[in-house]
Amino acid sequence: MGIEASADIDDLAVIGKGSSVWHLAQIRENAVLGEQCVIGRGAYVGPGVILGNRCKIQNYALVYEPAVVEDGVFIGPSVVLTNDQYPRAVTPTGEIKSGDDWEAVAVTVREGAAIGARSVCVAPVTIGRWALVAAGSVVTRDVPDHALVAGVPARRIGWVGRAGRRLEQQEGRWVCPVTGDAFTEVGERLQSVS
Protein backbone atom coordinates (compact mmCIF):
# COMPACT_ATOMS: atom_id res chain seq x y z
CA MET A 1 0.00 0.00 0.00
CA GLY A 2 1.18 3.50 -0.66
CA ILE A 3 1.38 6.31 -3.12
CA GLU A 4 3.24 5.88 -6.39
CA ALA A 5 5.72 8.60 -7.30
CA SER A 6 3.91 9.46 -10.54
CA ALA A 7 0.59 10.14 -8.76
CA ASP A 8 -0.42 13.82 -8.62
CA ILE A 9 -1.89 14.54 -5.17
CA ASP A 10 -2.69 18.11 -4.20
CA ASP A 11 -1.28 19.27 -0.85
CA LEU A 12 -4.84 20.07 0.32
CA ALA A 13 -6.15 16.55 -0.37
CA VAL A 14 -6.65 14.19 2.56
CA ILE A 15 -5.62 10.56 2.06
CA GLY A 16 -6.89 8.10 4.69
CA LYS A 17 -4.70 5.57 6.47
CA GLY A 18 -3.89 2.47 4.44
CA SER A 19 -5.03 3.93 1.11
CA SER A 20 -3.18 3.34 -2.16
CA VAL A 21 -2.90 5.73 -5.10
CA TRP A 22 -1.41 4.16 -8.23
CA HIS A 23 0.53 5.46 -11.23
CA LEU A 24 -0.62 8.68 -12.90
CA ALA A 25 -3.73 9.09 -10.74
CA GLN A 26 -4.72 12.65 -9.84
CA ILE A 27 -6.31 13.63 -6.53
CA ARG A 28 -7.35 17.30 -6.53
CA GLU A 29 -7.50 19.91 -3.76
CA ASN A 30 -9.83 19.30 -0.82
CA ALA A 31 -10.67 15.77 -1.97
CA VAL A 32 -11.05 13.42 0.99
CA LEU A 33 -10.29 9.72 0.68
CA GLY A 34 -11.29 7.46 3.55
CA GLU A 35 -9.19 4.64 4.96
CA GLN A 36 -8.09 1.65 2.87
CA CYS A 37 -9.16 3.12 -0.48
CA VAL A 38 -7.54 2.00 -3.73
CA ILE A 39 -7.24 4.54 -6.53
CA GLY A 40 -6.20 2.91 -9.83
CA ARG A 41 -3.81 3.98 -12.55
CA GLY A 42 -4.84 7.20 -14.29
CA ALA A 43 -7.95 7.74 -12.17
CA TYR A 44 -9.14 11.29 -11.46
CA VAL A 45 -10.74 12.46 -8.20
CA GLY A 46 -11.98 16.06 -8.46
CA PRO A 47 -11.77 18.97 -5.99
CA GLY A 48 -13.81 18.39 -2.85
CA VAL A 49 -14.92 14.86 -3.80
CA ILE A 50 -15.59 12.74 -0.72
CA LEU A 51 -14.82 9.01 -0.71
CA GLY A 52 -15.74 6.78 2.21
CA ASN A 53 -13.66 3.94 3.59
CA ARG A 54 -12.63 0.87 1.55
CA CYS A 55 -13.62 2.29 -1.84
CA LYS A 56 -12.05 1.06 -5.08
CA ILE A 57 -11.78 3.52 -7.97
CA GLN A 58 -10.42 1.49 -10.87
CA ASN A 59 -8.07 2.54 -13.68
CA TYR A 60 -8.99 5.68 -15.64
CA ALA A 61 -12.25 6.31 -13.79
CA LEU A 62 -13.25 10.00 -13.59
CA VAL A 63 -14.98 11.14 -10.41
CA TYR A 64 -15.91 14.79 -10.84
CA GLU A 65 -16.81 17.17 -8.04
CA PRO A 66 -19.03 17.40 -6.04
CA ALA A 67 -19.48 13.60 -6.05
CA VAL A 68 -20.06 11.80 -2.76
CA VAL A 69 -19.05 8.14 -2.62
CA GLU A 70 -19.93 6.22 0.55
CA ASP A 71 -18.12 3.28 2.20
CA GLY A 72 -17.32 0.14 0.26
CA VAL A 73 -18.15 1.44 -3.23
CA PHE A 74 -16.61 -0.07 -6.37
CA ILE A 75 -16.21 2.18 -9.42
CA GLY A 76 -15.01 0.17 -12.42
CA PRO A 77 -12.45 1.03 -15.10
CA SER A 78 -13.20 4.10 -17.21
CA VAL A 79 -16.44 4.95 -15.36
CA VAL A 80 -17.44 8.63 -15.50
CA LEU A 81 -19.42 10.43 -12.78
CA THR A 82 -20.44 13.69 -14.48
CA ASN A 83 -21.16 17.05 -12.85
CA ASP A 84 -22.55 19.43 -15.48
CA GLN A 85 -26.30 19.26 -16.09
CA TYR A 86 -26.18 21.75 -18.98
CA PRO A 87 -22.71 21.39 -20.56
CA ARG A 88 -21.44 24.14 -22.81
CA ALA A 89 -17.95 25.46 -23.56
CA VAL A 90 -19.24 29.01 -24.14
CA THR A 91 -21.95 31.28 -22.77
CA PRO A 92 -25.00 32.15 -24.93
CA THR A 93 -23.07 35.24 -26.10
CA GLY A 94 -20.08 33.16 -27.24
CA GLU A 95 -17.70 33.93 -24.36
CA ILE A 96 -15.63 31.09 -22.94
CA LYS A 97 -17.32 29.76 -19.80
CA SER A 98 -15.53 30.02 -16.48
CA GLY A 99 -16.15 28.22 -13.20
CA ASP A 100 -18.57 31.00 -12.25
CA ASP A 101 -20.77 30.28 -15.28
CA TRP A 102 -22.04 26.91 -14.14
CA GLU A 103 -23.24 25.07 -11.08
CA ALA A 104 -21.75 21.64 -10.43
CA VAL A 105 -24.27 18.93 -9.57
CA ALA A 106 -23.41 15.67 -7.82
CA VAL A 107 -23.52 11.99 -8.41
CA THR A 108 -24.02 10.26 -5.07
CA VAL A 109 -23.08 6.60 -4.72
CA ARG A 110 -24.43 4.93 -1.58
CA GLU A 111 -22.77 2.27 0.59
CA GLY A 112 -21.62 -0.92 -1.11
CA ALA A 113 -22.82 -0.03 -4.62
CA ALA A 114 -20.84 -1.08 -7.69
CA ILE A 115 -20.62 0.62 -11.08
CA GLY A 116 -19.37 -1.53 -13.95
CA ALA A 117 -16.66 -0.63 -16.47
CA ARG A 118 -17.26 2.24 -18.91
CA SER A 119 -20.58 3.24 -17.37
CA VAL A 120 -21.59 6.89 -17.24
CA CYS A 121 -23.66 8.36 -14.39
CA VAL A 122 -25.25 11.62 -15.54
CA ALA A 123 -25.60 14.08 -12.64
CA PRO A 124 -27.66 14.73 -10.66
CA VAL A 125 -28.32 11.08 -9.80
CA THR A 126 -28.07 8.76 -6.79
CA ILE A 127 -27.00 5.12 -6.97
CA GLY A 128 -28.64 3.27 -4.06
CA ARG A 129 -27.06 1.07 -1.38
CA TRP A 130 -25.70 -2.25 -2.69
CA ALA A 131 -27.02 -1.51 -6.20
CA LEU A 132 -25.17 -2.79 -9.27
CA VAL A 133 -24.81 -0.85 -12.53
CA ALA A 134 -23.92 -3.21 -15.38
CA ALA A 135 -20.87 -2.41 -17.53
CA GLY A 136 -21.48 0.10 -20.30
CA SER A 137 -24.68 1.53 -18.84
CA VAL A 138 -25.77 5.16 -18.90
CA VAL A 139 -27.53 6.09 -15.67
CA THR A 140 -29.90 9.05 -16.08
CA ARG A 141 -32.19 8.57 -13.08
CA ASP A 142 -31.88 7.42 -9.48
CA VAL A 143 -31.20 3.73 -8.87
CA PRO A 144 -32.98 2.11 -5.89
CA ASP A 145 -31.12 0.16 -3.19
CA HIS A 146 -30.20 -3.37 -4.36
CA ALA A 147 -31.30 -2.69 -7.96
CA LEU A 148 -29.50 -4.28 -10.90
CA VAL A 149 -29.63 -1.81 -13.80
CA ALA A 150 -28.34 -2.12 -17.35
CA GLY A 151 -28.58 -0.43 -20.73
CA VAL A 152 -28.74 2.97 -22.38
CA PRO A 153 -30.52 4.50 -20.60
CA ALA A 154 -30.15 2.15 -17.65
CA ARG A 155 -33.29 0.41 -16.42
CA ARG A 156 -33.86 -2.09 -13.64
CA ILE A 157 -33.54 -5.71 -14.80
CA GLY A 158 -33.37 -7.39 -11.41
CA TRP A 159 -32.19 -7.18 -7.81
CA VAL A 160 -28.82 -7.96 -6.19
CA GLY A 161 -27.71 -8.68 -2.64
CA ARG A 162 -24.70 -7.51 -0.67
CA ALA A 163 -22.59 -10.24 -2.31
CA GLY A 164 -23.29 -8.73 -5.73
CA ARG A 165 -25.20 -11.80 -6.89
CA ARG A 166 -28.61 -11.61 -8.51
CA LEU A 167 -31.40 -12.33 -6.02
CA GLU A 168 -33.58 -15.37 -6.63
CA GLN A 169 -37.34 -15.34 -6.22
CA GLN A 170 -38.49 -17.94 -3.70
CA GLU A 171 -42.02 -18.18 -2.33
CA GLY A 172 -42.83 -14.51 -2.89
CA ARG A 173 -39.50 -13.27 -1.52
CA TRP A 174 -36.18 -12.31 -3.08
CA VAL A 175 -33.27 -14.29 -1.59
CA CYS A 176 -29.49 -13.91 -1.95
CA PRO A 177 -27.97 -17.27 -2.98
CA VAL A 178 -24.76 -16.45 -1.09
CA THR A 179 -25.84 -14.84 2.19
CA GLY A 180 -29.43 -16.06 2.49
CA ASP A 181 -30.62 -12.48 3.08
CA ALA A 182 -34.29 -12.19 2.15
CA PHE A 183 -36.34 -9.26 0.88
CA THR A 184 -39.86 -8.43 -0.20
CA GLU A 185 -40.61 -6.13 -3.12
CA VAL A 186 -42.85 -3.20 -2.22
CA GLY A 187 -43.60 -0.62 -4.90
CA GLU A 188 -40.42 -0.96 -6.99
CA ARG A 189 -38.24 -1.15 -3.87
CA LEU A 190 -36.93 -3.93 -1.65
CA GLN A 191 -37.48 -4.25 2.08
CA SER A 192 -35.41 -6.57 4.24
CA VAL A 193 -37.22 -9.48 5.84
CA SER A 194 -36.14 -9.73 9.48
C-alpha positions in Angstrom: 0.0 0.0 0.0 1.2 3.5 -0.7 1.4 6.3 -3.1 3.2 5.9 -6.4 5.7 8.6 -7.3 3.9 9.5 -10.5 0.6 10.1 -8.8 -0.4 13.8 -8.6 -1.9 14.5 -5.2 -2.7 18.1 -4.2 -1.3 19.3 -0.9 -4.8 20.1 0.3 -6.1 16.6 -0.4 -6.6 14.2 2.6 -5.6 10.6 2.1 -6.9 8.1 4.7 -4.7 5.6 6.5 -3.9 2.5 4.4 -5.0 3.9 1.1 -3.2 3.3 -2.2 -2.9 5.7 -5.1 -1.4 4.2 -8.2 0.5 5.5 -11.2 -0.6 8.7 -12.9 -3.7 9.1 -10.7 -4.7 12.7 -9.8 -6.3 13.6 -6.5 -7.3 17.3 -6.5 -7.5 19.9 -3.8 -9.8 19.3 -0.8 -10.7 15.8 -2.0 -11.0 13.4 1.0 -10.3 9.7 0.7 -11.3 7.5 3.5 -9.2 4.6 5.0 -8.1 1.7 2.9 -9.2 3.1 -0.5 -7.5 2.0 -3.7 -7.2 4.5 -6.5 -6.2 2.9 -9.8 -3.8 4.0 -12.5 -4.8 7.2 -14.3 -8.0 7.7 -12.2 -9.1 11.3 -11.5 -10.7 12.5 -8.2 -12.0 16.1 -8.5 -11.8 19.0 -6.0 -13.8 18.4 -2.9 -14.9 14.9 -3.8 -15.6 12.7 -0.7 -14.8 9.0 -0.7 -15.7 6.8 2.2 -13.7 3.9 3.6 -12.6 0.9 1.6 -13.6 2.3 -1.8 -12.1 1.1 -5.1 -11.8 3.5 -8.0 -10.4 1.5 -10.9 -8.1 2.5 -13.7 -9.0 5.7 -15.6 -12.3 6.3 -13.8 -13.2 10.0 -13.6 -15.0 11.1 -10.4 -15.9 14.8 -10.8 -16.8 17.2 -8.0 -19.0 17.4 -6.0 -19.5 13.6 -6.1 -20.1 11.8 -2.8 -19.0 8.1 -2.6 -19.9 6.2 0.5 -18.1 3.3 2.2 -17.3 0.1 0.3 -18.2 1.4 -3.2 -16.6 -0.1 -6.4 -16.2 2.2 -9.4 -15.0 0.2 -12.4 -12.4 1.0 -15.1 -13.2 4.1 -17.2 -16.4 4.9 -15.4 -17.4 8.6 -15.5 -19.4 10.4 -12.8 -20.4 13.7 -14.5 -21.2 17.1 -12.9 -22.6 19.4 -15.5 -26.3 19.3 -16.1 -26.2 21.7 -19.0 -22.7 21.4 -20.6 -21.4 24.1 -22.8 -17.9 25.5 -23.6 -19.2 29.0 -24.1 -21.9 31.3 -22.8 -25.0 32.1 -24.9 -23.1 35.2 -26.1 -20.1 33.2 -27.2 -17.7 33.9 -24.4 -15.6 31.1 -22.9 -17.3 29.8 -19.8 -15.5 30.0 -16.5 -16.1 28.2 -13.2 -18.6 31.0 -12.2 -20.8 30.3 -15.3 -22.0 26.9 -14.1 -23.2 25.1 -11.1 -21.8 21.6 -10.4 -24.3 18.9 -9.6 -23.4 15.7 -7.8 -23.5 12.0 -8.4 -24.0 10.3 -5.1 -23.1 6.6 -4.7 -24.4 4.9 -1.6 -22.8 2.3 0.6 -21.6 -0.9 -1.1 -22.8 0.0 -4.6 -20.8 -1.1 -7.7 -20.6 0.6 -11.1 -19.4 -1.5 -14.0 -16.7 -0.6 -16.5 -17.3 2.2 -18.9 -20.6 3.2 -17.4 -21.6 6.9 -17.2 -23.7 8.4 -14.4 -25.3 11.6 -15.5 -25.6 14.1 -12.6 -27.7 14.7 -10.7 -28.3 11.1 -9.8 -28.1 8.8 -6.8 -27.0 5.1 -7.0 -28.6 3.3 -4.1 -27.1 1.1 -1.4 -25.7 -2.3 -2.7 -27.0 -1.5 -6.2 -25.2 -2.8 -9.3 -24.8 -0.8 -12.5 -23.9 -3.2 -15.4 -20.9 -2.4 -17.5 -21.5 0.1 -20.3 -24.7 1.5 -18.8 -25.8 5.2 -18.9 -27.5 6.1 -15.7 -29.9 9.1 -16.1 -32.2 8.6 -13.1 -31.9 7.4 -9.5 -31.2 3.7 -8.9 -33.0 2.1 -5.9 -31.1 0.2 -3.2 -30.2 -3.4 -4.4 -31.3 -2.7 -8.0 -29.5 -4.3 -10.9 -29.6 -1.8 -13.8 -28.3 -2.1 -17.4 -28.6 -0.4 -20.7 -28.7 3.0 -22.4 -30.5 4.5 -20.6 -30.2 2.1 -17.6 -33.3 0.4 -16.4 -33.9 -2.1 -13.6 -33.5 -5.7 -14.8 -33.4 -7.4 -11.4 -32.2 -7.2 -7.8 -28.8 -8.0 -6.2 -27.7 -8.7 -2.6 -24.7 -7.5 -0.7 -22.6 -10.2 -2.3 -23.3 -8.7 -5.7 -25.2 -11.8 -6.9 -28.6 -11.6 -8.5 -31.4 -12.3 -6.0 -33.6 -15.4 -6.6 -37.3 -15.3 -6.2 -38.5 -17.9 -3.7 -42.0 -18.2 -2.3 -42.8 -14.5 -2.9 -39.5 -13.3 -1.5 -36.2 -12.3 -3.1 -33.3 -14.3 -1.6 -29.5 -13.9 -2.0 -28.0 -17.3 -3.0 -24.8 -16.4 -1.1 -25.8 -14.8 2.2 -29.4 -16.1 2.5 -30.6 -12.5 3.1 -34.3 -12.2 2.2 -36.3 -9.3 0.9 -39.9 -8.4 -0.2 -40.6 -6.1 -3.1 -42.9 -3.2 -2.2 -43.6 -0.6 -4.9 -40.4 -1.0 -7.0 -38.2 -1.1 -3.9 -36.9 -3.9 -1.7 -37.5 -4.3 2.1 -35.4 -6.6 4.2 -37.2 -9.5 5.8 -36.1 -9.7 9.5 
